Amino acid sequence: MNVSRMNALHKTDIIAEGDKSLLENEQKDSLILLSIVQQMENHIRFEERVVFNLIQEVIGQKQIEQIESNFRNQPFIEYEDPFWEV
């Protein structure tokens, strides 16, 4: 086998290994992203179950209504770039 053919095959092997590495990295990234999503969902559920109930117990109904009215008076913001749509 001549040297240029050996070099070409070697480079092909390197590219193939690189493709495997990219695929593995994409799989790792997907697992990391899935883990982040699960952690966020768990945190949100915790806030809904525990934190919001504590707030309601501590601040009272009148303050809750005042906070709600402050948010109701906020204008709706229409995003020009719907980043959440893929």
C-alpha positions as CSV (number, residue, x, y, z in Angstrom):
1,M,0.0,0.0,0.0
2,N,1.5,3.4,-1.0
3,V,1.9,6.2,1.5
4,S,-0.7,8.6,0.0
5,R,-3.4,5.8,0.2
6,M,-2.4,5.1,3.8
7,N,-2.7,8.8,4.6
8,A,-6.1,9.0,3.0
9,L,-7.3,6.0,4.9
10,H,-5.9,7.4,8.1
11,K,-7.6,10.7,7.5
12,T,-10.9,8.9,6.8
13,D,-10.5,7.1,10.1
14,I,-9.9,10.4,11.9
15,I,-13.0,11.9,10.3
16,A,-15.1,8.8,11.2
17,E,-13.9,9.0,14.8
18,G,-14.7,12.7,14.8
19,D,-18.2,12.0,13.6
20,K,-18.7,9.5,16.5
21,S,-17.4,12.0,18.9
22,L,-19.9,14.6,17.6
23,L,-22.7,12.1,17.9
24,E,-21.6,11.2,21.5
25,N,-21.4,14.9,22.4
26,E,-24.9,15.6,21.0
27,Q,-26.2,12.7,23.0
28,K,-24.5,14.0,26.1
29,D,-25.8,17.5,25.4
30,S,-29.3,16.1,25.1
31,L,-29.0,14.3,28.4
32,I,-27.7,17.4,30.1
33,L,-30.6,19.4,28.6
34,L,-33.1,16.8,29.7
35,S,-31.6,16.9,33.2
36,I,-31.9,20.7,33.3
37,V,-35.5,20.6,32.2
38,Q,-36.4,18.0,34.9
39,Q,-34.6,20.1,37.5
40,M,-36.6,23.2,36.4
41,E,-39.9,21.3,36.5
42,N,-39.1,20.0,40.0
43,H,-38.2,23.5,41.2
44,I,-41.4,25.0,39.7
45,R,-43.5,22.3,41.3
46,F,-41.8,22.9,44.6
47,E,-42.6,26.6,44.4
48,E,-46.2,25.8,43.6
49,R,-46.6,23.3,46.4
50,V,-44.5,25.0,49.2
51,V,-43.3,28.5,48.5
52,F,-46.6,30.0,47.2
53,N,-48.5,28.5,50.1
54,L,-46.1,30.0,52.6
55,I,-46.3,33.4,50.9
56,Q,-50.1,33.2,51.2
57,E,-49.9,32.4,54.8
58,V,-47.5,35.1,55.7
59,I,-48.7,38.2,53.7
60,G,-52.4,37.8,53.8
61,Q,-55.2,38.2,51.3
62,K,-55.2,42.0,51.1
63,Q,-51.5,42.1,50.0
64,I,-52.1,39.2,47.6
65,E,-54.9,41.2,45.9
66,Q,-52.7,44.3,45.7
67,I,-49.9,42.3,44.1
68,E,-52.4,40.8,41.6
69,S,-53.8,44.2,40.7
70,N,-50.2,45.5,40.0
71,F,-49.7,42.7,37.5
72,R,-53.1,43.0,35.9
73,N,-52.3,46.6,35.0
74,Q,-49.2,45.7,33.1
75,P,-49.4,45.9,29.3
76,F,-49.1,42.7,27.3
77,I,-45.8,42.5,25.5
78,E,-46.0,41.0,22.0
79,Y,-42.7,39.5,21.0
80,E,-41.6,40.1,17.5
81,D,-39.3,37.1,17.5
82,P,-41.2,34.1,18.9
83,F,-38.1,32.4,20.2
84,W,-40.0,29.5,21.7
85,E,-41.2,28.3,18.3
86,V,-38.8,26.1,16.5
